[in-house]
Structure formats: C-alpha cells, structure tokens
C-alpha cells in the first residue's frame, strides 16, 4: 500500500474513490460492532506497531 496524490489519474485510486464515495451515502445495516478491547488498548497496540515499523525502516533490512 502506498500514498498517491488525490485526483492524479491513477486508475486504482480513481476506482477506490468512486467506491468510497458510493459507500459513504449508504445506510449502515447490521448490528453495531462490539469489541471487548478498550479504545485505549487498541491505540496503544497500534502505536507500538507503528513505532516498530518506523524503527525497522530506519535501520533497514536486518542482516540475519
């Protein structure tokens, strides 16, 4: 996954934009999602993962 500028003519991005726009006007159908994990814990886990990804990219490929 990588970032592309908005409306840059990238075909996949244009398709995703149309799908997202169409989906955003639909009414949600189904039960509310329920997580047995607090938002604080989710945020902590995501931050930990992002920090690890950042360090891995900063240090480059490991020499195993």
Rosetta blueprint (number, residue, H / E / L):
1 X L
2 X L
3 X L
4 X L
5 X L
6 X L
7 X L
8 X L
9 X L
10 X L
11 X H
12 X H
13 X H
14 X H
15 X H
16 X H
17 X H
18 X H
19 X H
20 X H
21 X H
22 X H
23 X H
24 X H
25 X L
26 X L
27 X L
28 X L
29 X L
30 X L
31 X L
32 X L
33 X L
34 X L
35 X L
36 X L
37 X L
38 X L
39 X H
40 X H
41 X H
42 X H
43 X H
44 X H
45 X H
46 X H
47 X H
48 X H
49 X H
50 X H
51 X H
52 X H
53 X H
54 X H
55 X H
56 X H
57 X H
58 X H
59 X H
60 X L
61 X L
62 X L
63 X L
64 X L
